Amino acid sequence: MRVPAHIHIALGRVVATTLLCCAAALQVSAQQATAGDTPDKKLQPLYRLLYLPKLYSAKPVTGIKIVTPPADLAADSLGGADDLASDETADITTKQPTALAEPAPVKKPASKDALFEGETDQLAKRYAYMMDVPSDEVTNLYLYKFIDQWYGVKYKYGGNDDKGIDCSAFSQKLYSSIYSTPIDRTSRQQHRNAEKVKNYEEAEEGDLVFFRIHRVRVSHVGVYLANGYFVHASRSRGVMISSLNEKYWNRRFAGCGKVERGEAATESDFMQ
């Protein structure tokens, strides 16, 4: 089938007009790219095909110029604005990070009077702050020295030393060291043989504090200190001080217990 001549002429004009429009649009896109603008998204494929190779070949890549800082600022260039404003010059070639100092071992005082001096006086203030009581109410410094030596020791079921200890072993060791009183090994036995005190507001320093963790029978024990606070060996954080006003412990509180105690620790016992 032959296509009439007038149709050929019409199609030719349409194609020519379309090509002229595309060429004009691509020329605009090329000018935009040269100026740093992004070409129209619809024209990007044709633009990449026809013009992008020419632009890259016409614009060689230039290197980055490295500017050397003045000599008087070179040493301070890593220190920030505050360091640049100071008179001191940092030595970035020899400066080394400062290592954390090893914690000093706990030292026993040379005499009873020394308990109220230096670090032990600070010890009383620290525990008074933790329990929200006046520092002059922290009088049994032998007790708090013992707590401080054990504080943070991890929990270990059946453990009985500073490598790991459980709750009943800790209360047993505290009673032996501070009150010279032997008590039973497990929390249930300690609860069974103690004189019961239902309200912890009636408890005194050194009384045992019992908990039903699983709400069936006594399975945890601590030693009461003051103002609702007690020391114990926690499963999650080891030996620590907690409050009976905390929701977790308050809901599981099973009462306190008094144990007939022997003589309190003396200076010679503490210094052994």
Buried (B, 14 or more C-beta within 10 A) or exposed (E): EEEEEEEEEEEEEEEEEEEEEEEEBBEBBBEBBEEEEEBEEEBBEBBEEBBBEEEEEEEEEEEEEEEEEEEEEEBBEEBEEEBEEEEEEBEEEEEEEEEEEEEEEEEEBEEBEBBEEEBBBEBBBBBBEBBEBEBEEBEBBBBBBBBBBBBEBBBBEEBBEEEBBBBBBBBBBBBBBBBBBEBBBBBBBBBEEBEEBEEBEEBEBBBBBBBBBEEEEBBBBBBBBBBBBBBBBBBEEBBBBBBBEEEEBEEBBBBBBBBEBEEBBEBEEBEE
